[in-house]
Amino acid sequence: MKLAIGVPWYNGPDADTGPAYLDLMMYFGALRERTVMRDSMPRDAWLGLRDKLPMLDESGDEAGNPTEEDYDLLGRLEIALIDYSRTSLVGRAREIIVDAALDWGADYLFWWDADMLFNYSAFLSLLRNKVPVVGALAFTARTPIHPVLYSIKKERDTINNQEFVENSEIIFDYPKEKLVGNDDINGELALGGACMLYNMNVFKEIPKPWFSSTGCGEDWHFCYRCAEYGIPRYMDTRVKTQHKEHAPRWADATSYELYRKTIPEQYEELMKANKGVK
């Protein structure tokens, strides 16, 4: 297998994701070494050696340790890290990374966005689903936090006989601990792209643009393009992530007036306390 790891980051890992980045690259390197080792010796010799090797996932997560079935899927693993961190246009970065992965002849592409943390086991856990497009459970980084999982609702224009998007519903009560598809959310599934695995054949079936869009998120746009071409998407809610909250809140005259209107009871309590009123 030729695996491309795509990192469409703004400026590389920050203080919170940097250590995880180094650890995960060590994990991927060790995974590749073991596939090469397995491919280079008789099966009986490999099986005897395999049982003497330490756990690949040093965190103790069993899901991060490859099974023989995993090794069969991986074959002799080759890895290419494709970093495009020179633009704030994430959709453009994703398009360029996909082009590079296709040129290299990648079989799979694994996204890792800069503000995400997840277990080493995420890649293997997603791969085991054996589906074209699958992402991990993720949440928005801005309040109010909610799952980045949507149901695209379509209607048909009877006059022009064309389908159009009526709305996109957030799935607040998402199905837990399972592989979630269209049938589970009663609509066309769309999900965030921060920790996802793609079979590269998807990008050969769908013409460009894959991620470039206006008016909606580039990952939502990609899911919509998949729906147009009949390619199923899934979210594996067993695979967890953490999304770093990074947007500051700025206090100014406008926000002050807004808060006075939206949370007046808190200001009343503050005014009473200010005057010494109990």
Number of C-alpha atoms within 10 A of each C-alpha: 18 18 23 27 22 26 22 28 21 18 12 17 18 11 7 13 16 14 11 17 18 11 13 17 14 13 18 18 14 14 22 19 15 20 20 15 15 19 15 12 11 10 11 9 11 15 13 10 12 15 9 8 9 9 15 18 19 13 11 10 13 13 15 21 19 20 12 11 10 15 17 12 14 19 16 19 19 19 16 15 15 18 18 20 16 13 13 12 14 21 22 19 23 24 19 18 23 21 13 17 23 18 9 13 14 21 16 23 25 23 22 20 20 22 20 20 20 19 18 23 21 22 21 17 20 25 22 11 13 12 15 17 23 26 28 27 26 26 20 16 18 13 8 7 11 15 17 22 27 23 20 22 15 14 11 12 10 8 6 7 8 9 11 11 11 11 12 17 15 17 15 12 10 18 16 11 12 13 18 22 20 17 9 14 19 11 16 21 28 28 28 23 23 25 24 25 27 23 19 20 13 17 16 10 12 16 10 12 15 22 23 19 15 9 6 9 16 23 21 22 21 23 26 22 18 22 16 10 13 11 16 18 22 25 27 23 18 17 21 18 18 15 17 16 13 9 9 7 7 8 8 9 8 9 12 10 10 12 12 13 11 10 10 12 11 12 14 12 12 13 12 12 11 9 8 8 9 6
